[in-house]
Structures are given as structure tokens and as C-alpha cells.
Amino acid sequence: MRALPPTGLRAAAVALAAAACVLGTSAPSPAATAHSAPAPRAADEPPADAAQIAMLKRSVAEWNHWRGAHRGVRPALAGAYLHHAALRGADLSGARLRGADLRGADLSGADLAGADLAGSVLAEADLTHADLTRADLGGAYLDGARLTGAKLGCKGHQACKG
């Protein structure tokens, strides 16, 4: 496994510390930010839905329309391969994205509020102005991710100051 430069780990640790405050937990150590394998799917978690993944890859407009019509459905996208996917403005609120490969994905302006992104790979992803409030980023790999203007929901939490 290639060693990451300390600046990459520090940047990931800062991002994870900010994200951890959303959950009210302590941030993982910098050593825990190195990604070796996707987080395993929990026994009670449904497998990824191939039809949902295909729709999301095909068209964000179609996906958002479907989400609007199916508000009670929590998208099952755990472990999905969405490497470099164009997901700008996608409604992924509450989605199960545990262990998903989102390397280099364009998630700018996406709604990821309450999404389970634990163990996902978000390296080089564009999360500019994305809503990550209440999102679970535990063990997510964020090296090089762009978080400018991202909403992390850290208001008033000690880990988010400075």
C-alpha cells in the first residue's frame, strides 16, 4: 500500500474531525483515515440495488425525479462503483453509500444529508457546496476531496473551531 504524504493525512483528519462533530463523536485518528478496503456491509443492510445505481449513473434529473416520487425509499447504494460519476445536484439524502467508490465524483451541490458514507472512498471528489449534515463519514477516505462551502453541520462543536 502506497504511503500517503502527511499533508494528505492531515487534510483528511481535519475533514473527518469536522464531520465527526455532526455525529457528536470523537474524530478517528489520522492513522484510521488510510483506506485499504471498503467498509463491510452490515448484516442487516440491504445489498446495493443495481437498478438504482443504473438510474443514478444514467441521469441525475431522472434520479431526482424518482427520489421526489419515492420519499419513503432509502436508496441502497452500498459498495456502488461511482468512480468519476457526474452526480452534481443529486438527491442522495439518507442514501446507504457505505463502502462506495466515489473517487473523483462530481458531488457538487449534492444533498448527502443523513447519508451513510462510512468507509467510502471520496478521494479527489468534488463536494463543493454539498450538504453533508448528519452524514456518517466514519472511516471515509477524503484525501484531495474539495469541501469548499460544504455544509457539515458543525455549528458550535469544539472540533469545528479554528
Helices and strands as residue ranges (DSSP letters): H 6-23, G 30-33, H 50-58, H 60-69, G 158-160
